[in-house]
Structure formats: structure tokens, C-alpha cells
Amino acid sequence: MSVAFPGESQYYREARERLLEKEIELRRSMEAVAAARRQLPPGGVVPEDYIFQGLGSEGRPSDVTLSELFAPGKDSLVIYSFMFPRDPGDERPGPATGETARLELEEGPCPSCVAFLDQLDGAAEHASQHLNLAVVAKAPLGRVLTFAKERDWRRLRLLSSAANTYNRDYVAETPEGAQRPMLTVFHRDGEVIRPFWSS
């Protein structure tokens, strides 16, 4: 039984109690799904050590492999596939200012991904204490980094997959080349890297 709010009607309280029962049921279902996710068997071995372009230690563009994204002592890697370019049917406004605003709308970043990455930039420092985290976009690295500077993203590891098939192989790109948002978790066991989960 939940606590009554001041001045509420009996009708409201009864409706709120019914809703609370559904919320508890939903929470139990979510916990069951999370438990099933943890019990997933190992996924297939990653077919190649994908080469991305990112910033090297000296702040210059540099190639980085998927295996190099695993820091010593951290065997989990979370990659968010950033829709940059956005979905071809997305007609929401793009950036209003900056160099990115000069791009054709269909070449610009997905507004929903941008909103998510605004939040992830703040959490990245904390998450990176426990796991490896990277953001991959199909757009050229220079375009991604320019936009990141315009958004004041300072904590995200940003990579370009323009020269590899990672997005297509891990369901972040349609056969027609449209980008899709995808969060993929990889696990490394020795030299073997496998996808653990994606959504």
C-alpha cells in the first residue's frame, strides 16, 4: 500500500494502486530479462580486428584496432554506434551554428544520438573506471571531431568507421548504407574478442 497524497480522491488512489501493481510487475519482468541477459552464452568470435580512425596520444589522427580499445585489466568494451550521418528520412533540424551547420541535412548528425551523447559525455569518466567505452560514427573523423568540439564533448573516445565494415557487421548500418543506433558490448578472453550483447 502506498502513502496517500494530500487532498487526493479515492478514485485517484485506487487508480494509482492499480498502476503501482503494473509498475511492480514491469520491474520484475525487467529484472528477469537482465538475469537472462547475464546468462547468454558466448557470442561468435569477432571476424577481424577492425581498424578505426581516432586521435592518437599526440592528438593527431591515428589508426586504432578494436583490440587496442581494451585497456589492460578491463575486458569489457562498450561501443555506441552514432548515427552520423543521420537516417535519410530524418527531417528534424540540424545544428543551427558552427561548421557542422553547413553540412547538408542528410550528412549531419542524428539529433537523438546527439542528445544521448551529451549525457554520455558526462558519465564517460565514471563508466571508464570499470569498462572501455568508445563512440563510432561512419562520418570521417575530422567531421566527428569538429562536431564534438562544437558540442563541448571532452570525455568521449570518438572513432570513425568510414574505412571498415564494423557498422554493417554489427547491425549499425542497413544494407542500403543507412546508419542505425546500436550499443554493443564486447568481452575479451585472452586474445579472443566476442560480442556479449547489443541493443
Protein Blocks (a to p, Z undefined) as FASTA:
>chain_A
ZZddehiafklmmmmmmmmmmmmmmmmmmmmmmmmmmmpccddddfbdcddddddfkopa
cdddfklmpcghiabdcdddddddddfklcbdcdfedjklmpcfklmccfklmmmmmmmm
mmmmmmmmmmccddddfbdfklmmmmmmmnopakbccddfklbcklmmnopacfkopacd
dddddddehjaccdfbdZZ
